[in-house]
Amino acid sequence: MMPSARFVDLEGASVLITGGGSGIGAALTEGFARQGAKVAFIDIAERPSLALADRIEKELGRRPLYLKADLRDIEALRASVAMAVEAHGDVTVLVNNAALDDRHAVEDVTVEFWDNNQAINLRPHFFTAQAVVPGMKRAGGGSIINFTSTSFLMNFPDMPAYTAAKAGIVGLTKGLAGNLGADRIRVNAVAPGWVITERQRELWVTEERIAAHVAKQCIKDVMQADDLVGTVLFLASDASRMLTAQTLIVDGGYL
Ligand SMILES: NC(=O)c1ccc[n+]([C@@H]2O[C@H](COP(=O)([O-])OP(=O)(O)OC[C@H]3O[C@@H](n4cnc5c(N)ncnc54)[C@H](O)[C@@H]3O)[C@@H](O)[C@H]2O)c1
């Protein structure tokens, strides 16, 4: 369910979301659009991204700007940021959401696999931030929100490259927050628990697994992509003006 809260300062804000075409990113694209923000999103997957932009335009009368790019390509990433700025003005809210949670056995990981994994799960987070910072400085501040995961805290066995990147995101968040705070640029991370997106349902979900997981949450609801939206809107808004360098865990209170 989309949050009912209204953050008036987000109306008209220039927002950029990576991986905004499906899963949690799609809920964020819609959530910011519902606040009246000017939303641009980068995604490699054209079909779901265009379908999302069509649906939002039909429902809200405002079309989010879809920018097709592969975040592993830093020049393409920079060009996308420039297009978002040209269309909507300096980006004042950046959400680094895209990731790839492919499972992998330790013995199967090659150097190429490792580098490719980090090139999606960690490297773009720095370079999108680097690309938006001059505009945030011009605008007098901004908010950068990085998606990490509770998985790296939980000894997850089957995706060490992913969990290494997710731990790295927390370090990156702190480092950037320290560096950019004097310019009123806030940098925070959001760590979801298990969120049942289309991809999760397709690849990893079974009824037994969900039931076992939800049994360990304080709140006994299956988490959906929409459940991340309110936290991200709050971090984007001036409602969280002095909140920076933190990681907010959104996992229903998983034990
Ligand atoms: N779903 C969960 O249970 C869960 C749990 C913890 C953390 N997270 C984190 O939340 C964020 C969103 O997760 P999700 O489950 O919605 O992911 P998802 O896989 O469903 O969606 C990721 C989006 O990123 C895009 N993308 C992937 N690689 C890309 C690339 N190279 N260039 C451009 N776009 C690319 C995909 O096309 C997709 O639209 C991620 O950072 C993930 O690590 C998710």
The ligand as a MOL file (V3000), in Angstrom:
LIG
                    3D

  0  0  0     0  0            999 V3000
M  V30 BEGIN CTAB
M  V30 COUNTS 44 48 0 0 0
M  V30 BEGIN ATOM
M  V30 1 N 13.6520 -7.5550 -2.6290 0
M  V30 2 C 14.2650 -7.7780 -1.4770 0
M  V30 3 O 13.8960 -8.6740 -0.7110 0
M  V30 4 C 15.4120 -6.9040 -1.0300 0
M  V30 5 C 15.9710 -7.1570 0.2290 0
M  V30 6 C 17.0250 -6.3870 0.6670 0
M  V30 7 C 17.5330 -5.3790 -0.1420 0
M  V30 8 N 16.9840 -5.1410 -1.3500 0 CHG=1
M  V30 9 C 17.5700 -4.0710 -2.1670 0
M  V30 10 O 16.5470 -3.2050 -2.6340 0
M  V30 11 C 16.9070 -2.7040 -3.9260 0
M  V30 12 C 15.8210 -3.0280 -4.9260 0
M  V30 13 O 15.6500 -4.4490 -4.9340 0
M  V30 14 P 14.5470 -5.1790 -5.8110 0
M  V30 15 O 14.2790 -6.4490 -5.1220 0
M  V30 16 O 13.4660 -4.2500 -6.1720 0 CHG=-1
M  V30 17 O 15.4220 -5.5230 -7.1340 0
M  V30 18 P 14.9130 -6.0000 -8.5820 0
M  V30 19 O 15.9590 -6.9590 -9.0530 0
M  V30 20 O 13.5090 -6.4600 -8.5100 0
M  V30 21 O 14.9900 -4.6470 -9.4190 0
M  V30 22 C 16.2170 -4.0600 -9.7030 0
M  V30 23 C 16.0450 -3.0820 -10.8530 0
M  V30 24 O 17.3620 -2.6380 -11.2330 0
M  V30 25 C 17.5040 -2.7600 -12.6360 0
M  V30 26 N 18.8980 -3.0390 -12.9760 0
M  V30 27 C 19.6060 -4.1510 -12.6460 0
M  V30 28 N 20.8400 -4.0840 -13.1750 0
M  V30 29 C 20.9080 -2.9080 -13.8420 0
M  V30 30 C 21.9370 -2.2790 -14.6140 0
M  V30 31 N 23.1180 -2.8600 -14.8150 0
M  V30 32 N 21.6790 -1.0730 -15.1630 0
M  V30 33 C 20.4610 -0.4850 -14.9900 0
M  V30 34 N 19.4560 -1.0360 -14.2790 0
M  V30 35 C 19.6770 -2.2370 -13.7200 0
M  V30 36 C 16.5940 -3.9260 -13.0170 0
M  V30 37 O 16.2470 -3.8990 -14.3830 0
M  V30 38 C 15.4170 -3.7350 -12.0940 0
M  V30 39 O 14.4230 -2.8920 -12.6400 0
M  V30 40 C 18.2400 -3.3610 -4.2680 0
M  V30 41 O 19.2940 -2.5030 -3.9370 0
M  V30 42 C 18.2670 -4.5970 -3.4000 0
M  V30 43 O 19.5780 -5.0300 -3.1220 0
M  V30 44 C 15.9390 -5.8930 -1.8340 0
M  V30 END ATOM
M  V30 BEGIN BOND
M  V30 1 1 1 2
M  V30 2 2 2 3
M  V30 3 1 2 4
M  V30 4 1 4 5
M  V30 5 2 4 44
M  V30 6 2 5 6
M  V30 7 1 6 7
M  V30 8 2 7 8
M  V30 9 1 8 9
M  V30 10 1 8 44
M  V30 11 1 9 10
M  V30 12 1 9 42
M  V30 13 1 10 11
M  V30 14 1 11 12
M  V30 15 1 11 40
M  V30 16 1 12 13
M  V30 17 1 13 14
M  V30 18 2 14 15
M  V30 19 1 14 16
M  V30 20 1 14 17
M  V30 21 1 17 18
M  V30 22 2 18 19
M  V30 23 1 18 20
M  V30 24 1 18 21
M  V30 25 1 21 22
M  V30 26 1 22 23
M  V30 27 1 23 24
M  V30 28 1 23 38
M  V30 29 1 24 25
M  V30 30 1 25 26
M  V30 31 1 25 36
M  V30 32 1 26 27
M  V30 33 1 26 35
M  V30 34 2 27 28
M  V30 35 1 28 29
M  V30 36 1 29 30
M  V30 37 2 29 35
M  V30 38 1 30 31
M  V30 39 2 30 32
M  V30 40 1 32 33
M  V30 41 2 33 34
M  V30 42 1 34 35
M  V30 43 1 36 37
M  V30 44 1 36 38
M  V30 45 1 38 39
M  V30 46 1 40 41
M  V30 47 1 40 42
M  V30 48 1 42 43
M  V30 END BOND
M  V30 END CTAB
M  END
